[in-house]
């Protein structure tokens, strides 16, 4: 039979390459979205753990006022109240200063007291603590990679904590003190 040959034509090969390229592009796009979602989830988990820790510290030391906005690590307090139960010389205010110093070091990425190279868990975090009667409200906001509907701009309390941005994510915890 004349005119028949075995093999693939150039057009068949090009169509196959286009289909494979579209598939690979879809996989790469999906990979980048999954990576961003993983980072966002990690940030939410870190913020929740840190907010819960601060709320617990506030509940343990109700005599001191933690109300305020915190956006940097303060200077180290003179008196280290690491073991408040064995140091009767620590007042509730001194214990608060030590706890905030230690907690803010963790928030801003100084994970040990000897480490002075930050590795922050959240980008540009701001912490706001307010009281409503006997209810403590802890809000942590941070700069996210993507904008969304769950931003601090959409929450009355979180909106005043940190700069306004559609990429500013937040977590808010409340607890009785």
BADRENDREN-298425 format. One record per residue: x, y, z of N, C-alpha, C in turn; chain; residue in three letters; residue number from 1. Coordinates in Angstrom, 2 decimals. Example, Ala and Ser with C-alpha at 12.3 -4.5 7.8 and 13.67 -1.06 7.14 Angstrom:
2
+---------+---------+---------+---------+---------+---------+---------+---------+---------+--------+--------+-----+
|     n_X |     n_Y |     n_Z |    ca_X |    ca_Y |    ca_Z |     c_X |     c_Y |     c_Z | chaine | residu | num |
+---------+---------+---------+---------+---------+---------+---------+---------+---------+--------+--------+-----+
|   13.19 |   -5.69 |    7.80 |   12.30 |   -4.50 |    7.80 |   13.20 |   -3.30 |    7.80 |      A |    ALA |   1 |
|   12.85 |   -2.25 |    7.08 |   13.67 |   -1.06 |    7.14 |   12.90 |    0.03 |    7.87 |      A |    SER |   2 |
+---------+---------+---------+---------+---------+---------+---------+---------+---------+--------+--------+-----+
END
This chain:
177
+---------+---------+---------+---------+---------+---------+---------+---------+---------+--------+--------+-----+
|     n_X |     n_Y |     n_Z |    ca_X |    ca_Y |    ca_Z |     c_X |     c_Y |     c_Z | chaine | residu | num |
+---------+---------+---------+---------+---------+---------+---------+---------+---------+--------+--------+-----+
|    0.83 |   -1.17 |    0.00 |    0.00 |    0.00 |    0.00 |    0.87 |    1.23 |    0.00 |      A |    UNK |   1 |
|    0.62 |    1.99 |   -0.96 |    1.41 |    3.17 |   -1.19 |    0.88 |    4.33 |   -0.34 |      A |    UNK |   2 |
|    1.75 |    5.16 |    0.25 |    1.34 |    6.34 |    1.00 |    1.18 |    6.10 |    2.51 |      A |    UNK |   3 |
|    1.19 |    4.90 |    2.98 |    1.08 |    4.64 |    4.41 |    2.47 |    4.55 |    5.02 |      A |    UNK |   4 |
|    2.62 |    5.22 |    6.14 |    3.89 |    5.13 |    6.85 |    3.60 |    4.98 |    8.33 |      A |    UNK |   5 |
|    4.51 |    4.38 |    9.04 |    4.31 |    4.22 |   10.48 |    4.95 |    5.40 |   11.19 |      A |    UNK |   6 |
|    4.44 |    5.71 |   12.39 |    4.98 |    6.83 |   13.16 |    3.93 |    7.91 |   13.36 |      A |    UNK |   7 |
|    4.36 |    9.01 |   13.96 |    3.46 |   10.11 |   14.29 |    3.76 |   11.29 |   13.37 |      A |    UNK |   8 |
|    2.73 |   12.04 |   13.10 |    2.92 |   13.25 |   12.29 |    3.34 |   14.39 |   13.22 |      A |    UNK |   9 |
|    3.84 |   15.43 |   12.65 |    4.29 |   16.59 |   13.41 |    3.12 |   17.23 |   14.16 |      A |    UNK |  10 |
|    1.97 |   17.28 |   13.56 |    0.81 |   17.89 |   14.21 |    0.37 |   17.09 |   15.43 |      A |    UNK |  11 |
|    0.46 |   15.77 |   15.39 |    0.11 |   14.94 |   16.54 |    1.08 |   15.18 |   17.69 |      A |    UNK |  12 |
|    2.32 |   15.30 |   17.38 |    3.34 |   15.55 |   18.40 |    3.12 |   16.93 |   19.03 |      A |    UNK |  13 |
|    2.83 |   17.95 |   18.23 |    2.60 |   19.30 |   18.75 |    1.36 |   19.35 |   19.64 |      A |    UNK |  14 |
|    0.29 |   18.69 |   19.23 |   -0.93 |   18.67 |   20.05 |   -0.65 |   17.98 |   21.38 |      A |    UNK |  15 |
|    0.10 |   16.90 |   21.37 |    0.46 |   16.20 |   22.60 |    1.29 |   17.11 |   23.51 |      A |    UNK |  16 |
|    2.24 |   17.84 |   22.94 |    3.07 |   18.76 |   23.74 |    2.23 |   19.88 |   24.35 |      A |    UNK |  17 |
|    1.27 |   20.41 |   23.61 |    0.41 |   21.48 |   24.13 |   -0.43 |   20.95 |   25.29 |      A |    UNK |  18 |
|   -1.00 |   19.77 |   25.13 |   -1.82 |   19.18 |   26.20 |   -0.96 |   18.94 |   27.44 |      A |    UNK |  19 |
|    0.24 |   18.44 |   27.27 |    1.13 |   18.19 |   28.41 |    1.54 |   19.51 |   29.08 |      A |    UNK |  20 |
|    1.80 |   20.54 |   28.27 |    2.20 |   21.84 |   28.82 |    1.07 |   22.45 |   29.64 |      A |    UNK |  21 |
|   -0.16 |   22.35 |   29.15 |   -1.31 |   22.88 |   29.90 |   -1.46 |   22.10 |   31.21 |      A |    UNK |  22 |
|   -1.31 |   20.81 |   31.17 |   -1.40 |   20.00 |   32.39 |   -0.32 |   20.35 |   33.39 |      A |    UNK |  23 |
|    0.91 |   20.51 |   32.92 |    2.01 |   20.87 |   33.83 |    1.82 |   22.27 |   34.41 |      A |    UNK |  24 |
|    1.33 |   23.18 |   33.61 |    1.06 |   24.54 |   34.09 |    0.00 |   24.50 |   35.19 |      A |    UNK |  25 |
|   -1.02 |   23.69 |   35.01 |   -2.05 |   23.54 |   36.04 |   -1.48 |   22.97 |   37.32 |      A |    UNK |  26 |
|   -0.61 |   21.99 |   37.20 |    0.01 |   21.39 |   38.39 |    0.89 |   22.40 |   39.11 |      A |    UNK |  27 |
|    1.65 |   23.20 |   38.37 |    2.50 |   24.22 |   39.00 |    1.66 |   25.29 |   39.70 |      A |    UNK |  28 |
|    0.57 |   25.69 |   39.08 |   -0.32 |   26.67 |   39.70 |   -0.92 |   26.11 |   40.98 |      A |    UNK |  29 |
|   -1.37 |   24.88 |   40.92 |   -1.93 |   24.23 |   42.10 |   -0.87 |   24.14 |   43.20 |      A |    UNK |  30 |
|    0.34 |   23.81 |   42.83 |    1.43 |   23.71 |   43.81 |    1.66 |   25.05 |   44.51 |      A |    UNK |  31 |
|    1.66 |   26.14 |   43.76 |    1.90 |   27.44 |   44.38 |    0.75 |   27.82 |   45.31 |      A |    UNK |  32 |
|   -0.49 |   27.49 |   44.94 |   -1.63 |   27.78 |   45.81 |   -1.58 |   26.94 |   47.09 |      A |    UNK |  33 |
|   -1.19 |   25.69 |   46.96 |   -1.07 |   24.83 |   48.14 |    0.03 |   25.34 |   49.06 |      A |    UNK |  34 |
|    1.12 |   25.80 |   48.48 |    2.23 |   26.32 |   49.29 |    1.79 |   27.56 |   50.08 |      A |    UNK |  35 |
|    1.08 |   28.48 |   49.42 |    0.59 |   29.67 |   50.10 |   -0.41 |   29.29 |   51.19 |      A |    UNK |  36 |
|   -1.31 |   28.34 |   50.90 |   -2.29 |   27.91 |   51.89 |   -1.60 |   27.26 |   53.09 |      A |    UNK |  37 |
|   -0.56 |   26.52 |   52.86 |    0.19 |   25.89 |   53.95 |    0.85 |   26.95 |   54.83 |      A |    UNK |  38 |
|    1.43 |   27.96 |   54.22 |    2.05 |   29.04 |   54.99 |    1.01 |   29.80 |   55.79 |      A |    UNK |  39 |
|   -0.13 |   30.11 |   55.16 |   -1.21 |   30.82 |   55.86 |   -1.71 |   30.00 |   57.05 |      A |    UNK |  40 |
|   -1.90 |   28.70 |   56.86 |   -2.34 |   27.83 |   57.94 |   -1.32 |   27.79 |   59.07 |      A |    UNK |  41 |
|   -0.06 |   27.73 |   58.74 |    0.99 |   27.73 |   59.74 |    0.98 |   29.04 |   60.54 |      A |    UNK |  42 |
|    0.75 |   30.15 |   59.84 |    0.68 |   31.44 |   60.53 |   -0.52 |   31.50 |   61.48 |      A |    UNK |  43 |
|   -1.68 |   31.01 |   61.03 |   -2.85 |   30.98 |   61.90 |   -2.59 |   30.11 |   63.14 |      A |    UNK |  44 |
|   -1.98 |   28.96 |   62.94 |   -1.69 |   28.09 |   64.07 |   -0.73 |   28.76 |   65.05 |      A |    UNK |  45 |
|    0.32 |   29.37 |   64.52 |    1.29 |   30.06 |   65.38 |    0.62 |   31.19 |   66.15 |      A |    UNK |  46 |
|   -0.19 |   31.99 |   65.45 |   -0.87 |   33.10 |   66.10 |   -1.84 |   32.60 |   67.17 |      A |    UNK |  47 |
|   -2.53 |   31.52 |   66.90 |   -3.47 |   30.98 |   67.89 |   -2.74 |   30.48 |   69.13 |      A |    UNK |  48 |
|   -1.65 |   29.78 |   68.94 |   -0.86 |   29.28 |   70.08 |   -0.33 |   30.45 |   70.90 |      A |    UNK |  49 |
|    0.21 |   31.46 |   70.22 |    0.75 |   32.62 |   70.94 |   -0.34 |   33.40 |   71.66 |      A |    UNK |  50 |
|   -1.50 |   33.58 |   71.01 |   -2.60 |   34.30 |   71.65 |   -3.11 |   33.54 |   72.87 |      A |    UNK |  51 |
|   -3.24 |   32.23 |   72.76 |   -3.68 |   31.40 |   73.89 |   -2.67 |   31.50 |   75.03 |      A |    UNK |  52 |
|   -1.38 |   31.49 |   74.71 |   -0.34 |   31.60 |   75.73 |   -0.43 |   32.94 |   76.46 |      A |    UNK |  53 |
|   -0.60 |   34.03 |   75.71 |   -0.70 |   35.35 |   76.34 |   -1.97 |   35.44 |   77.18 |      A |    UNK |  54 |
|   -3.06 |   34.92 |   76.68 |   -4.31 |   34.95 |   77.45 |   -4.16 |   34.17 |   78.76 |      A |    UNK |  55 |
|   -3.46 |   33.06 |   78.73 |   -3.21 |   32.28 |   79.95 |   -2.35 |   33.07 |   80.92 |      A |    UNK |  56 |
|   -1.33 |   33.75 |   80.41 |   -0.47 |   34.58 |   81.28 |   -1.29 |   35.69 |   81.94 |      A |    UNK |  57 |
|   -2.22 |   36.27 |   81.18 |   -3.08 |   37.33 |   81.74 |   -3.97 |   36.75 |   82.83 |      A |    UNK |  58 |
|   -4.52 |   35.55 |   82.61 |   -5.41 |   34.93 |   83.59 |   -4.66 |   34.51 |   84.85 |      A |    UNK |  59 |
|   -3.39 |   34.13 |   84.71 |   -2.59 |   33.74 |   85.86 |   -2.21 |   34.94 |   86.72 |      A |    UNK |  60 |
|   -2.07 |   36.10 |   86.11 |   -1.64 |   37.30 |   86.81 |   -2.69 |   38.40 |   86.65 |      A |    UNK |  61 |
|   -3.89 |   38.23 |   87.22 |   -4.98 |   39.19 |   86.98 |   -4.78 |   40.55 |   87.67 |      A |    UNK |  62 |
|   -3.85 |   40.62 |   88.62 |   -3.65 |   41.89 |   89.32 |   -2.97 |   42.94 |   88.44 |      A |    UNK |  63 |
|   -2.22 |   42.51 |   87.43 |   -1.49 |   43.45 |   86.56 |   -2.34 |   43.75 |   85.33 |      A |    UNK |  64 |
|   -2.16 |   44.94 |   84.80 |   -2.89 |   45.34 |   83.60 |   -2.02 |   45.10 |   82.36 |      A |    UNK |  65 |
|   -2.48 |   44.24 |   81.48 |   -1.78 |   43.94 |   80.24 |   -2.33 |   44.77 |   79.07 |      A |    UNK |  66 |
|   -3.30 |   45.63 |   79.33 |   -3.95 |   46.40 |   78.28 |   -2.92 |   47.25 |   77.55 |      A |    UNK |  67 |
|   -2.94 |   47.17 |   76.22 |   -2.03 |   47.97 |   75.42 |   -1.83 |   47.38 |   74.04 |      A |    UNK |  68 |
|   -1.02 |   48.07 |   73.25 |   -0.67 |   47.63 |   71.91 |    0.83 |   47.37 |   71.90 |      A |    UNK |  69 |
|    1.22 |   46.20 |   71.39 |    2.62 |   45.80 |   71.40 |    3.06 |   45.49 |   69.98 |      A |    UNK |  70 |
|    4.08 |   46.20 |   69.52 |    4.56 |   45.98 |   68.14 |    6.07 |   45.80 |   68.07 |      A |    UNK |  71 |
|    6.72 |   45.67 |   69.23 |    8.16 |   45.43 |   69.25 |    8.52 |   44.80 |   70.59 |      A |    UNK |  72 |
|    9.74 |   44.32 |   70.68 |   10.22 |   43.71 |   71.93 |   10.73 |   44.82 |   72.84 |      A |    UNK |  73 |
|   10.22 |   44.90 |   74.07 |   10.72 |   45.93 |   74.98 |   12.12 |   45.55 |   75.49 |      A |    UNK |  74 |
|   12.72 |   46.49 |   76.18 |   14.02 |   46.18 |   76.79 |   13.80 |   45.19 |   77.93 |      A |    UNK |  75 |
|   14.82 |   44.43 |   78.21 |   14.71 |   43.40 |   79.25 |   14.48 |   44.04 |   80.61 |      A |    UNK |  76 |
|   13.52 |   43.53 |   81.37 |   13.31 |   44.06 |   82.71 |   14.49 |   43.72 |   83.62 |      A |    UNK |  77 |
|   14.71 |   44.56 |   84.62 |   15.84 |   44.35 |   85.52 |   15.67 |   43.09 |   86.36 |      A |    UNK |  78 |
|   14.45 |   42.84 |   86.81 |   14.19 |   41.68 |   87.65 |   13.60 |   40.56 |   86.78 |      A |    UNK |  79 |
|   14.26 |   39.42 |   86.78 |   13.79 |   38.27 |   86.00 |   12.88 |   37.41 |   86.88 |      A |    UNK |  80 |
|   11.62 |   37.43 |   86.55 |   10.63 |   36.69 |   87.33 |   10.29 |   35.37 |   86.63 |      A |    UNK |  81 |
|   11.30 |   34.63 |   86.27 |   11.06 |   33.37 |   85.57 |   10.34 |   32.36 |   86.45 |      A |    UNK |  82 |
|   10.68 |   32.34 |   87.69 |   10.08 |   31.39 |   88.63 |    9.33 |   32.19 |   89.69 |      A |    UNK |  83 |
|    8.18 |   32.69 |   89.30 |    7.44 |   33.61 |   90.17 |    7.05 |   32.97 |   91.50 |      A |    UNK |  84 |
|    6.86 |   31.67 |   91.51 |    6.45 |   31.01 |   92.75 |    7.57 |   31.00 |   93.79 |      A |    UNK |  85 |
|    8.81 |   31.04 |   93.34 |    9.93 |   30.98 |   94.28 |   10.57 |   32.35 |   94.50 |      A |    UNK |  86 |
|   10.07 |   33.36 |   93.82 |   10.64 |   34.70 |   93.99 |    9.58 |   35.62 |   94.59 |      A |    UNK |  87 |
|    9.51 |   35.69 |   95.91 |    8.47 |   36.52 |   96.52 |    8.68 |   38.01 |   96.27 |      A |    UNK |  88 |
|    9.86 |   38.41 |   95.77 |   10.11 |   39.83 |   95.55 |    9.47 |   40.36 |   94.26 |      A |    UNK |  89 |
|    8.90 |   39.48 |   93.44 |    8.25 |   39.93 |   92.20 |    6.83 |   40.40 |   92.47 |      A |    UNK |  90 |
|    6.57 |   41.64 |   92.11 |    5.20 |   42.14 |   92.20 |    4.44 |   41.69 |   90.96 |      A |    UNK |  91 |
|    3.11 |   41.77 |   90.97 |    2.36 |   41.42 |   89.76 |    2.80 |   42.23 |   88.53 |      A |    UNK |  92 |
|    3.15 |   43.49 |   88.74 |    3.59 |   44.33 |   87.62 |    4.96 |   43.88 |   87.10 |      A |    UNK |  93 |
|    5.87 |   43.51 |   87.99 |    7.18 |   43.01 |   87.56 |    7.04 |   41.68 |   86.84 |      A |    UNK |  94 |
|    6.15 |   40.83 |   87.33 |    5.89 |   39.55 |   86.66 |    5.33 |   39.80 |   85.26 |      A |    UNK |  95 |
|    4.42 |   40.77 |   85.16 |    3.85 |   41.12 |   83.85 |    4.94 |   41.60 |   82.89 |      A |    UNK |  96 |
|    5.82 |   42.47 |   83.37 |    6.90 |   42.97 |   82.50 |    7.79 |   41.84 |   82.02 |      A |    UNK |  97 |
|    8.12 |   40.91 |   82.91 |    8.96 |   39.78 |   82.50 |    8.21 |   38.89 |   81.51 |      A |    UNK |  98 |
|    6.97 |   38.58 |   81.80 |    6.19 |   37.71 |   80.92 |    6.01 |   38.34 |   79.54 |      A |    UNK |  99 |
|    5.71 |   39.63 |   79.49 |    5.55 |   40.30 |   78.19 |    6.87 |   40.32 |   77.42 |      A |    UNK | 100 |
|    7.96 |   40.58 |   78.13 |    9.27 |   40.58 |   77.47 |    9.56 |   39.21 |   76.85 |      A |    UNK | 101 |
|    9.39 |   38.18 |   77.64 |    9.66 |   36.82 |   77.16 |    8.70 |   36.43 |   76.04 |      A |    UNK | 102 |
|    7.42 |   36.74 |   76.21 |    6.41 |   36.39 |   75.20 |    6.64 |   37.16 |   73.89 |      A |    UNK | 103 |
|    6.93 |   38.45 |   73.98 |    7.17 |   39.24 |   72.76 |    8.44 |   38.79 |   72.05 |      A |    UNK | 104 |
|    9.43 |   38.33 |   72.79 |   10.62 |   37.76 |   72.14 |   10.24 |   36.54 |   71.30 |      A |    UNK | 105 |
|    9.36 |   35.71 |   71.83 |    8.89 |   34.56 |   71.05 |    8.12 |   35.01 |   69.82 |      A |    UNK | 106 |
|    7.22 |   35.97 |   69.99 |    6.42 |   36.48 |   68.87 |    7.29 |   37.02 |   67.76 |      A |    UNK | 107 |
|    8.32 |   37.75 |   68.11 |    9.16 |   38.38 |   67.10 |   10.33 |   37.50 |   66.67 |      A |    UNK | 108 |
|   10.33 |   36.24 |   67.10 |   11.27 |   35.29 |   66.54 |   12.53 |   35.04 |   67.33 |      A |    UNK | 109 |
|   12.64 |   35.60 |   68.50 |   13.79 |   35.32 |   69.35 |   13.40 |   34.15 |   70.24 |      A |    UNK | 110 |
|   13.57 |   32.93 |   69.75 |   12.99 |   31.76 |   70.40 |   13.71 |   31.30 |   71.66 |      A |    UNK | 111 |
|   14.85 |   31.84 |   71.94 |   15.51 |   31.57 |   73.22 |   16.07 |   32.89 |   73.72 |      A |    UNK | 112 |
|   16.34 |   32.96 |   75.00 |   16.84 |   34.21 |   75.56 |   18.25 |   34.51 |   75.10 |      A |    UNK | 113 |
|   19.00 |   33.51 |   74.68 |   20.37 |   33.72 |   74.22 |   20.43 |   34.07 |   72.74 |      A |    UNK | 114 |
|   19.38 |   33.78 |   72.00 |   19.37 |   33.99 |   70.55 |   18.98 |   35.43 |   70.22 |      A |    UNK | 115 |
|   19.85 |   36.15 |   69.54 |   19.54 |   37.52 |   69.14 |   19.37 |   37.67 |   67.64 |      A |    UNK | 116 |
|   19.18 |   36.55 |   66.95 |   18.91 |   36.58 |   65.51 |   17.45 |   36.18 |   65.33 |      A |    UNK | 117 |
|   16.59 |   37.12 |   64.92 |   15.17 |   36.79 |   64.85 |   14.82 |   35.86 |   63.68 |      A |    UNK | 118 |
|   13.86 |   34.99 |   63.95 |   13.26 |   34.13 |   62.92 |   11.76 |   34.17 |   63.18 |      A |    UNK | 119 |
|   11.10 |   35.28 |   62.82 |    9.70 |   35.47 |   63.21 |    8.76 |   34.47 |   62.56 |      A |    UNK | 120 |
|    7.74 |   34.10 |   63.33 |    6.70 |   33.20 |   62.84 |    5.67 |   33.96 |   62.00 |      A |    UNK | 121 |
|    5.50 |   35.25 |   62.33 |    4.52 |   36.10 |   61.65 |    5.22 |   37.34 |   61.11 |      A |    UNK | 122 |
|    4.75 |   37.83 |   59.96 |    5.34 |   39.05 |   59.38 |    4.66 |   40.27 |   59.97 |      A |    UNK | 123 |
|    5.43 |   41.19 |   60.50 |    4.98 |   42.47 |   61.05 |    3.81 |   42.30 |   62.03 |      A |    UNK | 124 |
|    4.00 |   41.50 |   63.08 |    2.89 |   41.29 |   64.02 |    2.65 |   42.50 |   64.91 |      A |    UNK | 125 |
|    1.39 |   42.68 |   65.27 |    0.97 |   43.68 |   66.25 |   -0.01 |   42.98 |   67.18 |      A |    UNK | 126 |
|    0.16 |   43.21 |   68.48 |   -0.70 |   42.59 |   69.48 |   -1.45 |   43.68 |   70.23 |      A |    UNK | 127 |
|   -2.76 |   43.50 |   70.37 |   -3.58 |   44.43 |   71.12 |   -4.31 |   43.66 |   72.21 |      A |    UNK | 128 |
|   -4.22 |   44.16 |   73.43 |   -4.91 |   43.56 |   74.56 |   -5.86 |   44.61 |   75.11 |      A |    UNK | 129 |
|   -7.13 |   44.22 |   75.21 |   -8.14 |   45.11 |   75.79 |   -8.90 |   44.34 |   76.85 |      A |    UNK | 130 |
|   -9.57 |   45.08 |   77.72 |  -10.41 |   44.48 |   78.75 |  -11.82 |   45.04 |   78.60 |      A |    UNK | 131 |
|  -12.79 |   44.16 |   78.76 |  -14.20 |   44.55 |   78.77 |  -14.79 |   43.91 |   80.02 |      A |    UNK | 132 |
|  -14.86 |   44.70 |   81.08 |  -15.25 |   44.21 |   82.41 |  -14.24 |   43.14 |   82.83 |      A |    UNK | 133 |
|  -14.66 |   41.91 |   83.02 |  -13.73 |   40.85 |   83.42 |  -13.34 |   39.96 |   82.25 |      A |    UNK | 134 |
|  -13.52 |   40.47 |   81.04 |  -13.20 |   39.71 |   79.83 |  -11.96 |   40.30 |   79.16 |      A |    UNK | 135 |
|  -10.91 |   39.48 |   79.03 |   -9.69 |   39.92 |   78.34 |   -9.82 |   39.54 |   76.87 |      A |    UNK | 136 |
|   -9.45 |   40.47 |   75.99 |   -9.50 |   40.25 |   74.55 |   -8.09 |   40.41 |   74.01 |      A |    UNK | 137 |
|   -7.55 |   39.34 |   73.41 |   -6.22 |   39.35 |   72.82 |   -6.38 |   39.25 |   71.31 |      A |    UNK | 138 |
|   -5.83 |   40.25 |   70.60 |   -5.88 |   40.27 |   69.14 |   -4.44 |   40.31 |   68.63 |      A |    UNK | 139 |
|   -4.13 |   39.41 |   67.72 |   -2.83 |   39.43 |   67.04 |   -3.12 |   39.61 |   65.56 |      A |    UNK | 140 |
|   -2.49 |   40.63 |   64.97 |   -2.60 |   40.84 |   63.53 |   -1.23 |   40.69 |   62.91 |      A |    UNK | 141 |
|   -1.20 |   40.31 |   61.64 |    0.07 |   40.16 |   60.92 |   -0.17 |   40.35 |   59.43 |      A |    UNK | 142 |
|    0.92 |   40.62 |   58.73 |    0.87 |   40.81 |   57.28 |    0.87 |   39.45 |   56.60 |      A |    UNK | 143 |
|   -0.12 |   39.23 |   55.75 |   -0.27 |   37.96 |   55.05 |    0.27 |   38.08 |   53.63 |      A |    UNK | 144 |
|    0.34 |   36.94 |   52.95 |    0.81 |   36.93 |   51.56 |   -0.30 |   37.29 |   50.58 |      A |    UNK | 145 |
|   -1.54 |   37.01 |   50.95 |   -2.66 |   37.25 |   50.04 |   -3.77 |   38.00 |   50.76 |      A |    UNK | 146 |
|   -4.53 |   38.75 |   50.00 |   -5.69 |   39.42 |   50.57 |   -6.86 |   38.44 |   50.62 |      A |    UNK | 147 |
|   -7.85 |   38.78 |   51.42 |   -9.00 |   37.90 |   51.54 |  -10.09 |   38.55 |   52.36 |      A |    UNK | 148 |
|  -11.18 |   37.83 |   52.55 |  -12.31 |   38.35 |   53.30 |  -12.10 |   38.26 |   54.81 |      A |    UNK | 149 |
|  -11.17 |   37.43 |   55.24 |  -10.93 |   37.23 |   56.66 |   -9.82 |   38.13 |   57.20 |      A |    UNK | 150 |
|   -9.83 |   39.39 |   56.79 |   -8.78 |   40.31 |   57.20 |   -9.20 |   41.12 |   58.41 |      A |    UNK | 151 |
|   -8.23 |   41.76 |   59.04 |   -8.49 |   42.57 |   60.22 |   -9.41 |   43.75 |   59.90 |      A |    UNK | 152 |
|   -9.41 |   44.21 |   58.66 |  -10.26 |   45.33 |   58.28 |  -11.74 |   44.99 |   58.41 |      A |    UNK | 153 |
|  -12.09 |   43.71 |   58.43 |  -13.48 |   43.29 |   58.51 |  -13.95 |   42.99 |   59.93 |      A |    UNK | 154 |
|  -13.12 |   43.27 |   60.93 |  -13.48 |   43.03 |   62.33 |  -13.33 |   44.33 |   63.10 |      A |    UNK | 155 |
|  -14.33 |   44.68 |   63.90 |  -14.33 |   45.97 |   64.60 |  -13.14 |   46.11 |   65.53 |      A |    UNK | 156 |
|  -12.87 |   45.09 |   66.34 |  -11.78 |   45.18 |   67.31 |  -10.43 |   45.03 |   66.61 |      A |    UNK | 157 |
|  -10.29 |   44.06 |   65.71 |   -9.01 |   43.82 |   65.04 |   -8.62 |   44.96 |   64.11 |      A |    UNK | 158 |
|   -9.60 |   45.71 |   63.60 |   -9.33 |   46.79 |   62.66 |   -8.42 |   47.86 |   63.27 |      A |    UNK | 159 |
|   -8.51 |   48.09 |   64.56 |   -7.68 |   49.09 |   65.21 |   -6.33 |   48.57 |   65.66 |      A |    UNK | 160 |
|   -6.03 |   47.34 |   65.36 |   -4.78 |   46.72 |   65.81 |   -3.85 |   46.55 |   64.62 |      A |    UNK | 161 |
|   -2.90 |   47.45 |   64.46 |   -1.99 |   47.38 |   63.32 |   -2.49 |   48.25 |   62.18 |      A |    UNK | 162 |
|   -1.73 |   48.28 |   61.10 |   -2.10 |   49.12 |   59.96 |   -3.24 |   48.50 |   59.17 |      A |    UNK | 163 |
|   -4.04 |   49.34 |   58.56 |   -5.17 |   48.86 |   57.76 |   -4.66 |   48.32 |   56.43 |      A |    UNK | 164 |
|   -5.08 |   47.12 |   56.09 |   -4.66 |   46.50 |   54.84 |   -5.57 |   45.32 |   54.56 |      A |    UNK | 165 |
|   -5.81 |   45.05 |   53.29 |   -6.62 |   43.89 |   52.96 |   -5.81 |   42.60 |   53.06 |      A |    UNK | 166 |
|   -4.52 |   42.72 |   53.38 |   -3.67 |   41.54 |   53.59 |   -3.35 |   41.34 |   55.07 |      A |    UNK | 167 |
|   -3.97 |   42.10 |   55.94 |   -3.70 |   42.02 |   57.37 |   -4.61 |   40.97 |   57.99 |      A |    UNK | 168 |
|   -4.07 |   39.82 |   58.34 |   -4.84 |   38.74 |   58.95 |   -4.85 |   38.92 |   60.47 |      A |    UNK | 169 |
|   -5.78 |   38.24 |   61.14 |   -5.85 |   38.39 |   62.59 |   -6.41 |   37.14 |   63.24 |      A |    UNK | 170 |
|   -6.15 |   37.07 |   64.54 |   -6.81 |   36.08 |   65.39 |   -7.20 |   36.81 |   66.66 |      A |    UNK | 171 |
|   -8.39 |   36.50 |   67.16 |   -8.89 |   37.17 |   68.36 |   -9.39 |   36.10 |   69.33 |      A |    UNK | 172 |
|   -8.85 |   36.15 |   70.56 |   -9.27 |   35.23 |   71.62 |   -9.76 |   36.04 |   72.81 |      A |    UNK | 173 |
|  -10.76 |   35.52 |   73.47 |  -11.27 |   36.16 |   74.67 |  -11.27 |   35.15 |   75.80 |      A |    UNK | 174 |
|  -11.12 |   35.65 |   77.01 |  -11.14 |   34.79 |   78.19 |  -11.49 |   35.58 |   79.43 |      A |    UNK | 175 |
|  -12.11 |   34.93 |   80.38 |  -12.49 |   35.55 |   81.63 |  -11.28 |   35.67 |   82.54 |      A |    UNK | 176 |
|  -11.10 |   36.84 |   83.12 |   -9.98 |   37.09 |   84.04 |  -10.53 |   37.27 |   85.43 |      A |    UNK | 177 |
+---------+---------+---------+---------+---------+---------+---------+---------+---------+--------+--------+-----+
END
